[in-house]
Amino acid sequence: MTLDELRNRLRDFADARDWEQYHTPKNLAMALSGEVGELIALFQWLTPEESAAALDDPKLAAEIHDELADVTLYLVRLADMLGVDLLAAANAKIDRNEHRFPAR
């Protein structure tokens, strides 16, 4: 599935539930922040070694997958509502970072 296909699936999902009215940039940004917080909570008290091996624990791996999915879905939906091409924005940011942080 491409990012465009995911965006369209999210549009259809929200439209079928009449959620467009709630999907304002403010609400989506707040929801995204909450989901990032839930992802952070999964790693909060792990050592660096434990966090690197987090996907070895089936229960924790499932929770991480769910939270990463939630973050992705809210980010894609927010970008869609704002008319932002995420791939173009990400590539432009990497281009700027290449100038700010040149390779050694």
Secondary structure, 3 states (H helix, E strand, C coil): CCHHHHHHHHHHHHHHCCCHHHCCHHHHHHHHHHHHHHHHHHHCCCCHHHHHCHHHCHHHHHHHHHHHHHHHHHHHHHHHHHCCCHHHHHHHHHHHHHHHCCCC
